[in-house]
């Protein structure tokens, strides 16, 4: 996702960006957008509870969080990119 899309995204995207006491997989400050790519550890009860708390905390800062599974990125790359493109407002900042 980074090398084939986000590295050359029209807005600057940072990898492994600390926000509060969390590390976002990808963060675009201009769009106030966190992009998470979740592996299997996110599908346990504890993982889902942690992700929910984390999302609520980030949304409290006015940050939108979108999540994709590893499988979505690998098997449906174009759709993932289209979903990210939809996060760009009609009149970008």
ZAFISE-287275 format. One record per residue: x, y, z of N, C-alpha, C, CB in turn; residue in three letters. Coordinates in Angstrom, 3 decimals. Glycine has a CB too. Example, Ala and Ser with C-alpha at 12.3 -4.5 7.8 and 13.67 -1.06 7.14 Angstrom:
   n_east  n_north     n_up  ca_east ca_north    ca_up   c_east  c_north     c_up  cb_east cb_north    cb_up residuo
   13.190   -5.690    7.800   12.300   -4.500    7.800   13.200   -3.300    7.800   11.308   -4.473    9.046     ALA
   12.850   -2.250    7.080   13.670   -1.060    7.140   12.900    0.030    7.870   14.084   -0.598    5.725     SER
END
This chain:
   n_east  n_north     n_up  ca_east ca_north    ca_up   c_east  c_north     c_up  cb_east cb_north    cb_up residuo
    0.833   -1.192    0.000    0.000    0.000    0.000    0.877    1.254    0.000   -0.947   -0.001    1.218     UNK
    1.929    1.231    0.794    2.824    2.383    0.852    3.551    2.593   -0.486    3.844    2.200    1.988     UNK
    4.241    1.571   -0.950    5.087    1.730   -2.136    4.296    1.906   -3.422    5.993    0.543   -2.275     UNK
    3.142    1.278   -3.526    2.389    1.350   -4.770    1.342    2.449   -4.789    1.731    0.047   -5.029     UNK
    1.105    3.128   -3.636    0.038    4.118   -3.638    0.294    5.313   -2.714   -1.242    3.461   -3.247     UNK
    0.456    5.074   -1.441    0.498    6.188   -0.495    1.776    7.012   -0.572    0.335    5.669    0.894     UNK
    2.866    6.413   -0.989    4.135    7.152   -1.093    4.015    8.311   -2.069    5.270    6.216   -1.534     UNK
    3.187    8.151   -3.096    3.013    9.205   -4.101    1.596    9.792   -4.066    3.314    8.653   -5.501     UNK
    0.898    9.620   -2.954   -0.450   10.161   -2.781   -0.395   11.680   -2.934   -1.044    9.761   -1.391     UNK
   -1.494   12.281   -3.379   -1.479   13.721   -3.659   -1.292   14.586   -2.411   -2.762   14.114   -4.343     UNK
   -1.496   14.028   -1.223   -1.218   14.715    0.029   -0.180   13.900    0.782   -2.518   14.911    0.882     UNK
    0.651   14.572    1.558    1.713   13.881    2.280    1.131   12.890    3.288    2.621   14.893    2.991     UNK
    1.632   11.680    3.245    1.230   10.619    4.173    2.483   10.160    4.912    0.533    9.414    3.418     UNK
    2.362   10.042    6.226    3.472    9.579    7.052    3.205    8.148    7.502    3.679   10.508    8.276     UNK
    4.261    7.354    7.566    4.148    5.972    8.042    4.483    5.912    9.522    5.079    5.029    7.239     UNK
    3.817    4.984   10.221    4.105    4.731   11.635    4.178    6.040   12.429    5.425    3.954   11.778     UNK
    3.121    6.819   12.350    3.067    8.146   12.970    2.491    8.069   14.383    2.229    9.106   12.111     UNK
    3.249    8.522   15.404    2.702    8.557   16.761    1.617    9.632   16.878    3.827    8.817   17.790     UNK
    0.482    9.253   17.420   -0.598   10.186   17.732   -1.111    9.771   19.100   -1.753   10.172   16.631     UNK
   -1.073   10.712   20.065   -1.408   10.398   21.447   -0.446    9.284   21.868   -2.940    9.964   21.611     UNK
   -0.926    8.192   22.422   -0.004    7.095   22.764   -0.204    5.899   21.833   -0.205    6.658   24.233     UNK
   -0.648    6.192   20.616   -0.853    5.170   19.596    0.114    5.411   18.437   -2.325    5.173   19.096     UNK
    0.321    4.382   17.639    1.103    4.526   16.408    0.164    4.190   15.256    2.391    3.590   16.407     UNK
   -0.104    5.179   14.422   -0.962    4.967   13.251   -0.127    4.350   12.143   -1.617    6.303   12.774     UNK
   -0.695    3.382   11.430    0.030    2.799   10.301    0.385    3.886    9.291   -0.808    1.687    9.625     UNK
   -0.627    4.668    8.903   -0.425    5.773    7.959   -1.261    6.954    8.423   -0.806    5.358    6.496     UNK
   -0.709    8.167    8.305   -1.440    9.358    8.728   -1.257   10.471    7.706   -0.971    9.822   10.121     UNK
   -2.377   11.051    7.290   -2.370   12.212    6.402   -2.915   13.393    7.190   -3.214   11.955    5.098     UNK
   -2.036   14.307    7.565   -2.427   15.466    8.367   -3.398   16.371    7.615   -1.192   16.260    8.781     UNK
   -3.151   16.586    6.342   -4.000   17.470    5.544   -5.453   17.013    5.568   -3.497   17.531    4.103     UNK
   -5.666   15.711    5.441   -7.025   15.163    5.434   -7.494   14.739    6.822   -7.098   13.980    4.492     UNK
   -6.600   14.847    7.814   -6.899   14.348    9.169   -7.431   12.915    9.073   -7.940   15.277    9.896     UNK
   -6.612   12.073    8.451   -7.013   10.712    8.136   -5.950    9.711    8.590   -7.271   10.569    6.634     UNK
   -6.382    8.714    9.342   -5.531    7.583    9.707   -5.995    6.386    8.889   -5.590    7.281   11.254     UNK
   -5.046    5.698    8.283   -5.321    4.487    7.513   -4.638    3.336    8.243   -4.815    4.610    6.014     UNK
   -5.431    2.361    8.641   -4.913    1.203    9.359   -5.024   -0.037    8.483   -5.668    0.998   10.691     UNK
   -3.999   -0.857    8.498   -4.019   -2.152    7.822   -3.875   -3.197    8.915   -2.871   -2.278    6.725     UNK
   -4.949   -3.946    9.115   -5.038   -4.839   10.256   -4.720   -6.285    9.911   -6.403   -4.759   10.850     UNK
   -3.850   -6.869   10.721   -3.543   -8.285   10.620   -4.428   -9.081   11.563   -2.065   -8.543   10.924     UNK
   -4.126  -10.349   11.704   -4.963  -11.274   12.469   -5.122  -10.897   13.938   -4.392  -12.648   12.379     UNK
   -4.134  -10.269   14.537   -4.223   -9.939   15.969   -5.363   -8.965   16.264   -2.902   -9.343   16.455     UNK
   -5.854   -8.289   15.251   -6.937   -7.321   15.430   -8.299   -7.997   15.520   -6.937   -6.321   14.289     UNK
   -8.375   -9.284   15.288   -9.665   -9.967   15.243   -9.962  -10.777   16.491   -9.719  -10.862   14.053     UNK
   -9.137  -10.630   17.513   -9.453  -11.221   18.813  -10.371  -10.255   19.551   -8.151  -11.520   19.645     UNK
  -11.014  -10.710   20.609  -11.869   -9.824   21.404  -11.060   -8.650   21.960  -12.535  -10.607   22.557     UNK
   -9.866   -8.946   22.483   -9.013   -7.884   23.033   -8.574   -6.913   21.943   -7.779   -8.490   23.723     UNK
   -8.216   -7.440   20.799   -7.780   -6.598   19.687   -8.884   -5.671   19.210   -7.303   -7.456   18.536     UNK
  -10.084   -6.186   19.127  -11.210   -5.362   18.681  -11.556   -4.294   19.711  -12.434   -6.238   18.405     UNK
  -11.490   -4.638   20.995  -11.760   -3.650   22.045  -10.709   -2.547   22.014  -11.787   -4.322   23.436     UNK
   -9.454   -2.921   21.849   -8.369   -1.942   21.770   -8.555   -1.029   20.560   -7.003   -2.655   21.696     UNK
   -8.872   -1.617   19.404   -9.076   -0.823   18.192  -10.241    0.148   18.350   -9.321   -1.739   16.995     UNK
  -11.308   -0.294   19.012  -12.464    0.576   19.211  -12.096    1.764   20.109  -13.637   -0.220   19.825     UNK
  -11.372    1.490   21.187  -10.939    2.573   22.077  -10.030    3.555   21.336  -10.208    1.998   23.310     UNK
   -9.119    2.995   20.590   -8.164    3.806   19.833   -8.874    4.686   18.801   -7.139    2.904   19.135     UNK
   -9.826    4.108   18.081  -10.579    4.863   17.081  -11.352    5.999   17.750  -11.544    3.934   16.310     UNK
  -11.991    5.718   18.867  -12.734    6.759   19.571  -11.818    7.884   20.026  -13.466    6.170   20.768     UNK
  -10.644    7.540   20.522   -9.695    8.556   20.969   -9.237    9.416   19.792   -8.482    7.899   21.654     UNK
   -8.894    8.779   18.674   -8.444    9.534   17.497   -9.569   10.403   16.944   -7.932    8.576   16.406     UNK
  -10.785    9.871   16.909  -11.916   10.661   16.429  -12.166   11.862   17.338  -13.177    9.792   16.342     UNK
  -11.818   11.742   18.604  -11.910   12.868   19.531  -10.994   14.017   19.141  -11.581   12.413   20.932     UNK
   -9.953   13.723   18.403   -9.041   14.747   17.878   -9.485   15.249   16.503   -7.616   14.192   17.792     UNK
  -10.620   14.771   16.045  -11.109   15.173   14.725  -10.480   14.391   13.588  -10.859   16.631   14.514     UNK
   -9.924   13.233   13.900   -9.256   12.402   12.895  -10.200   11.279   12.470   -7.915   11.819   13.447     UNK
  -10.343   11.091   11.175  -11.131    9.988   10.621  -10.219    8.762   10.527  -11.736   10.362    9.207     UNK
  -10.746    7.608   10.906   -9.973    6.361   10.858  -10.654    5.405    9.887   -9.844    5.714   12.282     UNK
   -9.884    4.903    8.929  -10.396    3.852    8.058   -9.488    2.633    8.199  -10.474    4.333    6.568     UNK
  -10.109    1.471    8.119   -9.378    0.223    8.330   -9.564   -0.718    7.152   -9.835   -0.456    9.623     UNK
   -8.488   -1.411    6.859   -8.505   -2.453    5.850   -7.807   -3.668    6.437   -7.821   -1.983    4.524     UNK
   -8.176   -4.833    5.977   -7.465   -6.036    6.389   -6.260   -6.234    5.457   -8.413   -7.288    6.364     UNK
   -5.309   -6.998    5.937   -4.185   -7.356    5.063   -4.700   -7.998    3.778   -3.209   -8.317    5.790     UNK
   -5.692   -8.860    3.929   -6.256   -9.586    2.782   -6.869   -8.615    1.773   -7.320  -10.603    3.254     UNK
   -7.592   -7.587    2.247   -8.166   -6.597    1.326   -7.065   -5.906    0.522   -8.994   -5.549    2.103     UNK
   -5.991   -5.530    1.197   -4.892   -4.844    0.506   -4.260   -5.764   -0.531   -3.825   -4.368    1.516     UNK
   -4.102   -7.030   -0.190   -3.469   -7.969   -1.114   -4.383   -8.389   -2.265   -3.018   -9.192   -0.361     UNK
   -5.661   -8.617   -1.963   -6.569   -9.178   -2.964   -7.415   -8.148   -3.700   -7.469  -10.158   -2.312     UNK
   -7.596   -6.985   -3.112   -8.509   -5.988   -3.678   -7.874   -4.601   -3.635   -9.854   -5.984   -2.917     UNK
   -6.622   -4.537   -4.073   -5.819   -3.321   -3.941   -6.498   -2.097   -4.557   -4.464   -3.528   -4.588     UNK
   -7.029   -2.237   -5.754   -7.651   -1.090   -6.424   -8.848   -0.568   -5.637   -8.087   -1.473   -7.840     UNK
   -9.635   -1.462   -5.086  -10.795   -1.053   -4.291  -10.352   -0.312   -3.028  -11.651   -2.282   -3.916     UNK
   -9.281   -0.774   -2.398   -8.731   -0.100   -1.220   -8.312    1.318   -1.593   -7.526   -0.892   -0.639     UNK
   -7.616    1.464   -2.700   -7.179    2.793   -3.151   -8.377    3.690   -3.452   -6.286    2.671   -4.402     UNK
   -9.400    3.137   -4.072  -10.615    3.910   -4.362  -11.277    4.383   -3.072  -11.608    3.069   -5.188     UNK
  -11.292    3.527   -2.076  -11.882    3.884   -0.777  -11.115    5.042   -0.142  -11.888    2.662    0.174     UNK
   -9.803    5.006   -0.236   -8.986    6.094    0.300   -9.256    7.380   -0.491   -7.473    5.725    0.249     UNK
   -9.357    7.275   -1.804   -9.660    8.448   -2.640  -10.978    9.098   -2.231   -9.716    8.048   -4.122     UNK
  -11.943    8.283   -1.807  -13.242    8.822   -1.387  -13.142    9.669   -0.124  -14.224    7.690   -1.159     UNK
  -12.042    9.580    0.580  -11.847   10.364    1.794  -11.414   11.803    1.481  -10.810    9.691    2.687     UNK
  -11.090   12.067    0.218  -10.686   13.417   -0.178  -11.953   14.239   -0.418   -9.772   13.390   -1.463     UNK
  -12.108   15.336    0.311  -13.314   16.151    0.116  -13.329   16.799   -1.274  -13.404   17.239    1.204     UNK
  -14.520   17.197   -1.753  -14.630   17.825   -3.075  -13.742   19.069   -3.217  -16.079   18.203   -3.344     UNK
  -13.581   19.813   -2.136  -12.701   20.977   -2.133  -11.578   20.700   -1.146  -13.478   22.292   -1.761     UNK
  -10.516   20.000   -1.587   -9.433   19.624   -0.665   -8.827   20.836    0.005   -8.347   18.853   -1.402     UNK
   -8.351   20.646    1.233   -7.723   21.746    1.995   -6.478   22.278    1.318   -7.369   21.283    3.398     UNK
END
